[in-house]
């Protein structure tokens, strides 16, 4: 069976529920066993939609960029990035794919398109945070040339986590 080509497009406010759904599904699968089931099944889903209702309009109004990857006209993944910070680095706030659609190249395509957008707006780097225990994601980023530049002790809904900061130079 031939692979369907991916399409990338800018998100709109009409994508809010779909972005939230992909975000929740992806986190539930990717982070199971890394954070509590209560966080994944109760706390995070309840907070996610409100977070997107606040964040998506701001991103679409110039605070950053959100792209959606589609296959056969169906949204399968998205990336949300904030405009360059004072150091000229774009923060990748979210990169998620539907769990049953991983491996189609959406993540790589979304990161490449975000890197081009970042260059176009004058950024010199991209950075993101990834759970220290999320070895599949770490392997993915490292395979694309990203490198760990910092470690941050943090919390998610009162739960202690360790996040690694990964970055890639765009110059």
C-alpha positions as CSV (number, residue, x, y, z in Angstrom):
1,X,0.0,0.0,0.0
2,X,1.4,3.4,-1.0
3,X,1.9,6.1,1.6
4,X,-0.4,9.1,1.2
5,X,1.6,12.3,0.9
6,X,1.4,14.7,3.8
7,X,0.0,18.2,3.5
8,X,0.9,21.0,5.9
9,X,-1.2,24.1,6.5
10,X,-1.6,26.9,9.0
11,X,-4.0,26.2,11.8
12,X,-7.2,28.2,12.3
13,X,-9.5,28.7,15.3
14,X,-11.7,26.0,13.7
15,X,-8.9,23.5,14.5
16,X,-9.0,24.1,18.2
17,X,-10.9,21.0,19.2
18,X,-8.9,18.8,16.8
19,X,-5.6,20.2,18.1
20,X,-6.8,19.6,21.7
21,X,-7.8,16.0,20.8
22,X,-4.5,15.2,19.2
23,X,-2.6,16.7,22.1
24,X,-4.5,14.7,24.7
25,X,-4.4,11.4,22.8
26,X,-0.6,11.8,22.1
27,X,0.2,12.7,25.7
28,X,-1.8,9.8,27.1
29,X,0.1,7.3,25.0
30,X,3.6,8.9,25.1
31,X,3.6,9.7,28.8
32,X,1.9,6.6,30.2
33,X,4.2,5.2,32.9
34,X,6.2,8.5,33.0
35,X,3.7,10.6,34.9
36,X,0.6,9.5,37.0
37,X,-2.4,8.0,35.4
38,X,-4.5,10.6,37.2
39,X,-2.6,13.4,35.5
40,X,-3.1,11.7,32.1
41,X,-6.7,10.7,32.5
42,X,-8.2,13.5,34.6
43,X,-6.0,16.6,35.2
44,X,-4.4,17.1,31.8
45,X,-7.5,16.5,29.6
46,X,-9.5,18.9,31.8
47,X,-6.9,21.6,31.6
48,X,-5.9,21.1,28.0
49,X,-8.9,22.6,26.2
50,X,-8.9,25.7,28.4
51,X,-5.1,26.1,27.7
52,X,-5.8,25.8,23.9
53,X,-8.7,28.3,24.1
54,X,-6.3,30.8,25.6
55,X,-3.1,30.0,23.7
56,X,-4.3,29.3,20.1
57,X,-5.9,32.7,19.4
58,X,-2.7,34.4,20.7
59,X,-0.5,32.2,18.5
60,X,-2.6,32.8,15.5
61,X,-2.6,36.6,16.1
62,X,1.2,36.8,15.9
63,X,2.6,35.3,19.1
64,X,3.9,32.4,17.0
65,X,2.7,29.8,14.5
66,X,0.7,26.6,14.6
67,X,0.8,24.2,11.7
68,X,-1.4,21.1,11.1
69,X,-0.2,18.0,9.1
70,X,-2.9,16.2,7.2
71,X,-3.1,12.8,5.5
72,X,-6.0,12.1,3.2
73,X,-7.5,15.4,4.4
74,X,-7.5,14.3,8.0
75,X,-5.5,16.2,10.6
76,X,-2.9,13.8,12.1
77,X,-0.4,16.0,13.8
78,X,0.4,19.6,14.8
79,X,3.2,21.9,16.0
80,X,2.8,25.0,18.0
81,X,5.8,27.4,18.2
82,X,6.2,30.8,19.8
83,X,7.8,33.8,18.1
84,X,11.6,34.2,18.7
85,X,12.6,35.2,22.2
86,X,15.2,37.8,23.2
87,X,18.0,35.3,22.3
88,X,16.5,34.8,18.8
89,X,15.3,31.2,19.6
90,X,11.8,29.9,18.7
91,X,10.2,27.7,21.5
92,X,8.4,24.6,20.2
93,X,5.7,24.4,22.8
94,X,4.0,21.3,21.3
95,X,4.7,18.7,18.7
96,X,2.1,15.9,18.7
97,X,0.8,13.3,16.3
98,X,-2.2,10.9,16.6
99,X,-0.7,7.8,18.2
100,X,-2.0,5.6,15.3
101,X,-0.5,7.9,12.7
102,X,3.1,8.1,14.0
103,X,5.8,7.1,11.7
104,X,4.4,8.9,8.6
105,X,6.9,11.7,8.8
106,X,4.6,14.4,10.1
107,X,6.8,15.3,13.0
108,X,9.9,15.8,10.8
109,X,7.9,17.7,8.2
110,X,6.3,20.0,10.9
111,X,9.7,20.7,12.4
112,X,11.3,21.5,9.0
113,X,8.5,23.9,8.2
114,X,8.8,25.5,11.6
115,X,12.5,25.9,11.1
116,X,12.0,27.6,7.8
117,X,9.4,29.9,9.3
118,X,11.8,30.7,12.2
119,X,14.6,31.6,9.8
120,X,12.1,33.8,7.8
121,X,11.3,35.7,11.0
122,X,14.9,36.2,11.9
123,X,15.4,33.4,14.5
124,X,18.8,31.7,14.8
125,X,17.7,28.6,16.8
126,X,14.8,26.4,17.9
127,X,14.4,24.9,21.4
128,X,11.9,22.7,23.2
129,X,11.5,20.7,26.4
130,X,11.1,16.9,26.6
131,X,10.6,14.7,29.6
132,X,13.8,13.1,30.6
133,X,12.0,9.7,30.6
134,X,10.6,10.1,27.1
135,X,13.4,8.2,25.3
136,X,11.5,7.7,22.0
137,X,11.1,11.5,21.6
138,X,14.7,12.1,22.7
139,X,15.9,9.7,20.1
140,X,13.7,11.3,17.4
141,X,15.1,14.8,18.2
142,X,18.7,13.6,18.3
143,X,18.2,11.8,15.0
144,X,17.4,15.2,13.5
145,X,20.5,16.9,15.0
146,X,19.0,18.4,18.1
147,X,21.2,18.4,21.2
148,X,20.5,18.6,24.9
149,X,21.6,22.0,26.3
150,X,20.0,22.0,29.8
151,X,18.0,20.1,32.4
152,X,15.1,21.6,34.3
153,X,13.4,20.4,37.5
154,X,9.7,21.3,37.0
155,X,6.2,20.3,37.9
156,X,3.1,19.3,35.9
157,X,-0.1,19.8,38.0
158,X,1.9,19.4,41.2
159,X,3.8,16.4,40.0
160,X,7.6,16.6,39.9
161,X,9.2,16.0,36.5
162,X,12.6,16.5,34.9
163,X,12.6,18.2,31.5
164,X,15.5,18.3,29.2
165,X,16.0,21.3,27.0
166,X,16.9,20.4,23.4
167,X,18.0,22.9,20.8
168,X,19.1,23.2,17.2
169,X,21.0,26.0,15.6
170,X,19.4,27.4,12.4
171,X,22.4,29.4,11.2
